[in-house]
Amino acid sequence: MSNAEITAKLRNVARDVDDLLANISTGKDIAVVLAESREAKNVARAAGMAEDEISAAFQSGLS
């Protein structure tokens, strides 16, 4: 998975979290969103992305 794909995945997870926090149904259970977040972050770390890059990608998905 490329850094661009990982960044996109982190942004999507952040949007799901943002939607849940805004009490909008995403069709996903909170446990699923959290698992996806952990998975995306682990993939990013394995690809060599720094924590600040991961945080920036995640935060860019938040409104």
N, CA, C and O atoms as a GROMACS GRO file, in nm:
protein
  252
    1MET      N    1   0.086  -0.116   0.000
    1MET     CA    2   0.000   0.000   0.000
    1MET      C    3   0.091   0.123   0.000
    1MET      O    4   0.186   0.130   0.078
    2SER      N    5   0.062   0.218  -0.085
    2SER     CA    6   0.144   0.339  -0.095
    2SER      C    7   0.107   0.437   0.016
    2SER      O    8   0.003   0.425   0.081
    3ASN      N    9   0.197   0.535   0.038
    3ASN     CA   10   0.168   0.638   0.139
    3ASN      C   11   0.041   0.714   0.105
    3ASN      O   12  -0.035   0.751   0.194
    4ALA      N   13   0.017   0.739  -0.022
    4ALA     CA   14  -0.105   0.810  -0.063
    4ALA      C   15  -0.229   0.728  -0.028
    4ALA      O   16  -0.328   0.784   0.018
    5GLU      N   17  -0.223   0.598  -0.051
    5GLU     CA   18  -0.337   0.511  -0.018
    5GLU      C   19  -0.358   0.505   0.133
    5GLU      O   20  -0.471   0.506   0.181
    6ILE      N   21  -0.248   0.498   0.207
    6ILE     CA   22  -0.256   0.494   0.353
    6ILE      C   23  -0.315   0.625   0.405
    6ILE      O   24  -0.401   0.625   0.493
    7THR      N   25  -0.267   0.737   0.351
    7THR     CA   26  -0.318   0.867   0.391
    7THR      C   27  -0.468   0.878   0.364
    7THR      O   28  -0.543   0.928   0.447
    8ALA      N   29  -0.511   0.830   0.248
    8ALA     CA   30  -0.653   0.832   0.213
    8ALA      C   31  -0.733   0.747   0.312
    8ALA      O   32  -0.842   0.786   0.354
    9LYS      N   33  -0.678   0.632   0.348
    9LYS     CA   34  -0.747   0.543   0.442
    9LYS      C   35  -0.760   0.610   0.579
    9LYS      O   36  -0.865   0.602   0.643
   10LEU      N   37  -0.653   0.675   0.625
   10LEU     CA   38  -0.657   0.746   0.753
   10LEU      C   39  -0.760   0.858   0.750
   10LEU      O   40  -0.833   0.879   0.847
   11ARG      N   41  -0.767   0.930   0.640
   11ARG     CA   42  -0.866   1.038   0.626
   11ARG      C   43  -1.008   0.982   0.632
   11ARG      O   44  -1.095   1.040   0.696
   12ASN      N   45  -1.030   0.871   0.564
   12ASN     CA   46  -1.163   0.810   0.564
   12ASN      C   47  -1.204   0.764   0.704
   12ASN      O   48  -1.318   0.783   0.745
   13VAL      N   49  -1.110   0.705   0.776
   13VAL     CA   50  -1.139   0.662   0.913
   13VAL      C   51  -1.171   0.784   0.999
   13VAL      O   52  -1.264   0.781   1.080
   14ALA      N   53  -1.095   0.892   0.981
   14ALA     CA   54  -1.120   1.013   1.058
   14ALA      C   55  -1.258   1.069   1.028
   14ALA      O   56  -1.328   1.117   1.117
   15ARG      N   57  -1.298   1.063   0.902
   15ARG     CA   58  -1.433   1.111   0.865
   15ARG      C   59  -1.540   1.026   0.933
   15ARG      O   60  -1.641   1.079   0.980
   16ASP      N   61  -1.518   0.895   0.939
   16ASP     CA   62  -1.612   0.808   1.008
   16ASP      C   63  -1.621   0.844   1.156
   16ASP      O   64  -1.730   0.850   1.212
   17VAL      N   65  -1.506   0.870   1.218
   17VAL     CA   66  -1.503   0.909   1.359
   17VAL      C   67  -1.576   1.041   1.376
   17VAL      O   68  -1.657   1.058   1.468
   18ASP      N   69  -1.548   1.135   1.288
   18ASP     CA   70  -1.613   1.266   1.294
   18ASP      C   71  -1.764   1.252   1.282
   18ASP      O   72  -1.839   1.316   1.356
   19ASP      N   73  -1.809   1.167   1.190
   19ASP     CA   74  -1.953   1.143   1.173
   19ASP      C   75  -2.014   1.082   1.298
   19ASP      O   76  -2.123   1.120   1.340
   20LEU      N   77  -1.943   0.988   1.358
   20LEU     CA   78  -1.994   0.926   1.481
   20LEU      C   79  -2.004   1.029   1.592
   20LEU      O   80  -2.102   1.031   1.667
   21LEU      N   81  -1.903   1.114   1.603
   21LEU     CA   82  -1.903   1.216   1.707
   21LEU      C   83  -2.016   1.317   1.685
   21LEU      O   84  -2.070   1.371   1.781
   22ALA      N   85  -2.050   1.340   1.561
   22ALA     CA   86  -2.159   1.433   1.530
   22ALA      C   87  -2.294   1.364   1.537
   22ALA      O   88  -2.398   1.423   1.506
   23ASN      N   89  -2.291   1.236   1.578
   23ASN     CA   90  -2.412   1.157   1.594
   23ASN      C   91  -2.485   1.133   1.462
   23ASN      O   92  -2.608   1.128   1.458
   24ILE      N   93  -2.409   1.118   1.356
   24ILE     CA   94  -2.464   1.086   1.225
   24ILE      C   95  -2.434   0.939   1.199
   24ILE      O   96  -2.321   0.894   1.217
   25SER      N   97  -2.533   0.867   1.157
   25SER     CA   98  -2.514   0.724   1.132
   25SER      C   99  -2.428   0.702   1.009
   25SER      O  100  -2.460   0.751   0.900
   26THR      N  101  -2.320   0.628   1.026
   26THR     CA  102  -2.234   0.592   0.914
   26THR      C  103  -2.263   0.450   0.868
   26THR      O  104  -2.206   0.401   0.770
   27GLY      N  105  -2.352   0.385   0.939
   27GLY     CA  106  -2.378   0.245   0.908
   27GLY      C  107  -2.273   0.154   0.968
   27GLY      O  108  -2.272   0.033   0.943
   28LYS      N  109  -2.184   0.212   1.050
   28LYS     CA  110  -2.078   0.133   1.112
   28LYS      C  111  -2.089   0.144   1.262
   28LYS      O  112  -2.121   0.250   1.316
   29ASP      N  113  -2.062   0.037   1.328
   29ASP     CA  114  -2.055   0.032   1.474
   29ASP      C  115  -1.924   0.100   1.517
   29ASP      O  116  -1.824   0.095   1.446
   30ILE      N  117  -1.926   0.162   1.633
   30ILE     CA  118  -1.806   0.230   1.684
   30ILE      C  119  -1.688   0.133   1.693
   30ILE      O  120  -1.574   0.172   1.668
   31ALA      N  121  -1.713   0.008   1.729
   31ALA     CA  122  -1.606  -0.090   1.739
   31ALA      C  123  -1.540  -0.114   1.603
   31ALA      O  124  -1.419  -0.135   1.595
   32VAL      N  125  -1.620  -0.112   1.498
   32VAL     CA  126  -1.567  -0.131   1.362
   32VAL      C  127  -1.479  -0.013   1.324
   32VAL      O  128  -1.370  -0.031   1.269
   33VAL      N  129  -1.526   0.107   1.352
   33VAL     CA  130  -1.448   0.228   1.320
   33VAL      C  131  -1.316   0.229   1.396
   33VAL      O  132  -1.212   0.261   1.339
   34LEU      N  133  -1.320   0.193   1.524
   34LEU     CA  134  -1.197   0.190   1.603
   34LEU      C  135  -1.101   0.083   1.552
   34LEU      O  136  -0.980   0.106   1.548
   35ALA      N  137  -1.153  -0.032   1.514
   35ALA     CA  138  -1.068  -0.137   1.458
   35ALA      C  139  -1.004  -0.091   1.327
   35ALA      O  140  -0.886  -0.118   1.303
   36GLU      N  141  -1.080  -0.023   1.243
   36GLU     CA  142  -1.027   0.028   1.117
   36GLU      C  143  -0.919   0.132   1.144
   36GLU      O  144  -0.818   0.139   1.073
   37SER      N  145  -0.940   0.214   1.247
   37SER     CA  146  -0.841   0.315   1.282
   37SER      C  147  -0.710   0.249   1.325
   37SER      O  148  -0.602   0.288   1.280
   38ARG      N  149  -0.719   0.150   1.412
   38ARG     CA  150  -0.599   0.079   1.457
   38ARG      C  151  -0.529   0.013   1.340
   38ARG      O  152  -0.407   0.019   1.328
   39GLU      N  153  -0.607  -0.050   1.252
   39GLU     CA  154  -0.549  -0.119   1.136
   39GLU      C  155  -0.478  -0.020   1.044
   39GLU      O  156  -0.365  -0.045   1.001
   40ALA      N  157  -0.543   0.092   1.015
   40ALA     CA  158  -0.485   0.192   0.925
   40ALA      C  159  -0.356   0.249   0.985
   40ALA      O  160  -0.258   0.269   0.914
   41LYS      N  161  -0.356   0.274   1.115
   41LYS     CA  162  -0.237   0.328   1.179
   41LYS      C  163  -0.124   0.225   1.180
   41LYS      O  164  -0.008   0.261   1.160
   42ASN      N  165  -0.156   0.099   1.201
   42ASN     CA  166  -0.054  -0.005   1.197
   42ASN      C  167   0.006  -0.021   1.058
   42ASN      O  168   0.126  -0.040   1.043
   43VAL      N  169  -0.079  -0.012   0.956
   43VAL     CA  170  -0.031  -0.019   0.818
   43VAL      C  171   0.061   0.099   0.790
   43VAL      O  172   0.166   0.083   0.728
   44ALA      N  173   0.022   0.217   0.836
   44ALA     CA  174   0.103   0.337   0.815
   44ALA      C  175   0.239   0.323   0.882
   44ALA      O  176   0.342   0.356   0.823
   45ARG      N  177   0.239   0.275   1.005
   45ARG     CA  178   0.366   0.256   1.077
   45ARG      C  179   0.454   0.153   1.006
   45ARG      O  180   0.574   0.173   0.992
   46ALA      N  181   0.394   0.044   0.961
   46ALA     CA  182   0.469  -0.060   0.891
   46ALA      C  183   0.527  -0.007   0.760
   46ALA      O  184   0.631  -0.055   0.714
   47ALA      N  185   0.460   0.091   0.700
   47ALA     CA  186   0.509   0.150   0.575
   47ALA      C  187   0.615   0.257   0.600
   47ALA      O  188   0.670   0.314   0.507
   48GLY      N  189   0.643   0.283   0.729
   48GLY     CA  190   0.748   0.377   0.763
   48GLY      C  191   0.703   0.521   0.781
   48GLY      O  192   0.785   0.612   0.789
   49MET      N  193   0.572   0.542   0.787
   49MET     CA  194   0.523   0.678   0.809
   49MET      C  195   0.550   0.718   0.954
   49MET      O  196   0.532   0.638   1.046
   50ALA      N  197   0.591   0.842   0.972
   50ALA     CA  198   0.617   0.895   1.106
   50ALA      C  199   0.484   0.926   1.174
   50ALA      O  200   0.382   0.947   1.108
   51GLU      N  201   0.488   0.930   1.307
   51GLU     CA  202   0.365   0.956   1.384
   51GLU      C  203   0.303   1.090   1.346
   51GLU      O  204   0.180   1.102   1.340
   52ASP      N  205   0.386   1.192   1.320
   52ASP     CA  206   0.331   1.322   1.283
   52ASP      C  207   0.262   1.317   1.147
   52ASP      O  208   0.164   1.387   1.125
   53GLU      N  209   0.313   1.235   1.055
   53GLU     CA  210   0.248   1.217   0.925
   53GLU      C  211   0.113   1.146   0.941
   53GLU      O  212   0.014   1.182   0.877
   54ILE      N  213   0.112   1.045   1.028
   54ILE     CA  214  -0.011   0.970   1.053
   54ILE      C  215  -0.116   1.063   1.115
   54ILE      O  216  -0.231   1.064   1.074
   55SER      N  217  -0.074   1.140   1.215
   55SER     CA  218  -0.165   1.234   1.281
   55SER      C  219  -0.218   1.338   1.183
   55SER      O  220  -0.337   1.370   1.184
   56ALA      N  221  -0.130   1.390   1.099
   56ALA     CA  222  -0.171   1.492   1.002
   56ALA      C  223  -0.273   1.435   0.903
   56ALA      O  224  -0.371   1.501   0.870
   57ALA      N  225  -0.250   1.312   0.857
   57ALA     CA  226  -0.343   1.249   0.764
   57ALA      C  227  -0.478   1.226   0.830
   57ALA      O  228  -0.582   1.251   0.770
   58PHE      N  229  -0.475   1.179   0.955
   58PHE     CA  230  -0.598   1.154   1.029
   58PHE      C  231  -0.674   1.284   1.053
   58PHE      O  232  -0.794   1.293   1.030
   59GLN      N  233  -0.602   1.385   1.099
   59GLN     CA  234  -0.667   1.512   1.131
   59GLN      C  235  -0.723   1.581   1.007
   59GLN      O  236  -0.821   1.655   1.016
   60SER      N  237  -0.663   1.557   0.892
   60SER     CA  238  -0.714   1.620   0.770
   60SER      C  239  -0.851   1.564   0.732
   60SER      O  240  -0.924   1.625   0.655
   61GLY      N  241  -0.886   1.449   0.786
   61GLY     CA  242  -1.018   1.391   0.761
   61GLY      C  243  -1.125   1.441   0.856
   61GLY      O  244  -1.244   1.419   0.834
   62LEU      N  245  -1.082   1.509   0.964
   62LEU     CA  246  -1.177   1.563   1.060
   62LEU      C  247  -1.227   1.700   1.013
   62LEU      O  248  -1.154   1.775   0.948
   63SER      N  249  -1.350   1.730   1.047
   63SER     CA  250  -1.402   1.862   1.005
   63SER      C  251  -1.372   1.966   1.108
   63SER      O  252  -1.407   2.083   1.090
   0.00000   0.00000   0.00000
